[in-house]
Each structure stands twice: as C-alpha cells, then as structure tokens.
Amino acid sequence: MKIMISPKMYAEIQKMNADDLRQLNSYVVSILKEHRAEKVYDVKRKLRVGDNVKVDSPRVYGLTGSVLEIKRTRCKVKFGYQTFNVPISMVQISK
C-alpha cells in the first residue's frame, strides 16, 4: 500500500530517530482512537432498541438486523433466528 504524503513531510520523517518515530506513532494512534471514539459516540447516541441496523461484517453482509440491547461498547443485534453481540463501531443505522 502506497502512502500519499508530501515530499517535505517524507524528508522530515526520514530524518527522525527511533524515539521520535515512536512518539509520532503514539500521537497518530491516539488521534485514530479519538476519531473512532467520536464515531462510536455518534452512533450510540442515535441508536435505540428496536432500530434496524446493518453490521459491517462478512458473516451478516447484506442483512438488516434489529437491535435488542445496547451496552457500553457493544449491542445485541438479531438477524432472523441468530443473535450477535456486535461492537458499536461496526453498526450502521438503516434508514
């Protein structure tokens, strides 16, 4: 996978030592975690028991399920006769 960064940024990264690269990595990881947490918060705020949702998973690709229960980081979604405990980050509310 090719990463698209500016030549100036690439040159600056090449100059960094191992400790600076670790700090940069931890900073980038913390930003990614914040973005993921914001997305989960937005979905969880809109999510209600009984809502129809789609789950980003190959097991239930293309199926629409119904929310049975909402927990702190996961929710129970029923697809026909099967119930899955799904991370909220994988849930998309159907319209």
N, C-alpha and C positions, 0 to 999 in steps of 0.2 A: 504494500500500500504506500503510495507516494503522498507525502505530507506537503501541503501548499503553505510555505512561509516565505517571507521576503528574503532576498539575499543578505540584506543588512542584519536581519534577525538571525539568519543561519550563521553568519560570520561571528556574531556575538556569542551564540551558543557554542560554537567550536572553540572559542577562547576560554570557556568556563572549565574550572577544575571539578573533580568528583563531588566535593562538598557543595559547591554552588549548584551543580546539576541536581543533587538530591533535594536541596532547598526549592529549586524551581519545580521539580517533580511534585513535592509535597504541596506546594502552592497550587499547582494545576489540579491535583487530585482534590484539594479542599474546595476549589471553585466548582468542579464537576459534582461533588457531593451536595453543595448548596443548590445547584440547578436542579438536581434530581429531587432534593427535599422540597423545593418550591413546587415542582410538578406534582409530586405526591400530595402536598398540602392542597393544591388547587383541585385535584381530582377528588380527594377525600371530602373537601368542603361541599362539593356539588353532589356527591354520591349519597343515595338514600336506599334503604331496604326496599326491595321490590323493583328497583331500576333495572332496565335491560342494558346489558353491557357486552362488549366484545373483549376478549383476552388475547394479548399478543403472545401466543404460544402455539407451537406446531401441533400439539395434542388436540386443541379445540379450534383450529384455524377455520374461519368462516362461520362459526357457530355463534349464536347470541344466547347468553345466559341471563339468569335472574339473580340479583344479589339477595342472599338470605340473611347475612350477618356481617357487620363491619367491626373490625378490631383495630388495634393501634396501627399496625403496619400491613395487615392482610385482611382479606374479606372472603367469605364463603360464597361461591357462585355455583348455581345449579344449572347444568346443561342436560336437559331431559331427565334421565334417571341417575346421572352421575353428579356428584358434588365435589368441587375442588376448592382447596384453601389457597388463594392466589395472592401474591404481593400486589398491593395497590398500584405500584409503579407499572404493572403490566395491564391494568384495567383501562378501557376506553369506554366512555358512556355512549350508548347508541341513541340515535335520535329517532 
